[in-house]
């Protein structure tokens, strides 16, 4: 009997709370084989040593003098064919009508968006390990609920487990944080875009991709896929 190939998915989210004041919500996920995840983690740790970067990587705490490190991370992602990224951007979050479309629950909508973010990664005869950043003590229930939603939404028995981890222990969650941070910053209309280093990261990422971070990419774009969800008007 052939053992199924194991894939790992590293997820992060930004502006995902219902009343956090942001006009968008962003979910993101990095997807690759388990052995590729191990290799990338080792490479990122090596880059950290090369650039003398010892702090947890967070979009909210970017440092101008560390631009070469951020650039190296973007290059690593885009030059490694075995890893893919997808992000879902919810526009006009404050106009969501949960009563009409989501049984009155922002959480229901949240899991729907996570399904849209992850669904294209799933194939039969594979096993999946999803890693989510620790947010609060409800993380275990969140992981269990996400697996149930994903299993209920596929046309075959999906082999998936989800785990809550501390982001400072997961290099690929930190990389995902950098990517969705850039996407959120580009798409938000409720903030000033005055950070030089954040703009530098966005400009370079867009140059490497060949398209801006505020569009919807074609469905067949598998390397760096962007899906923009616009709520229905009432």
Buried (B, 14 or more C-beta within 10 A) or exposed (E): EEEEEBBBBBBBBBBBEBEEEBBBBBBBBBBBBEEBBEBBBEBBEEBBEEBEBEEBBEBEEBEEEBBEBBBBBBEBBBEBEEBBBBBBBBBEBEEBEBEEBBEEEBEBBBBBBBBBBBEBBBEEEBBBBBBBBBEEEEBEEBBEBBBEBBEEBEEEEBBBEBEBBEBBEBBBBBBBBBBBBBBBBBBBEEEEEEBEBBBBBBEBBBEBBEEEBBEEBEEEBBBBBBBBBEBEEE
